[in-house]
Amino acid sequence: MARDDGRRCGGPPIPNRPIDVPQGDVVEAAARLARSVAEVEAALHTAERAIEADARARIQALRKDAVKQLAVVHEYTREASSLLSRLSTASSCSWGDLERAADAVLSQARAVADAMVERIRGAVVDDGDERCH
């Protein structure tokens, strides 16, 4: 903060004339600054490309895992259909037996599907948290 006598509080007097700096020094400093900005932009672009590549790889891995998990769910569905058709042809089975058998198979399929959803959700949430730290 300047006082009335032209001095900063506790500092040397402020010169009233511009400071003589050689033109070459100013041009050189501006060129260094421009190079630094260009280097920062290049580093940012490199980091952005690396993050995008990593994200694509993670998405691809999640898709492969989802396809495998869906194959398991489809297998449970086929198993349930087969079991129901076998049970429905058996005359000694009651409706309650059919219902219990179907519920058992469907609960297994539901457990697999829920586990798949949680794994994918966990992978997405965990990956997001890692980037924030």
Beta strands, then each sheet from edge to edge (+ up, - down):
end
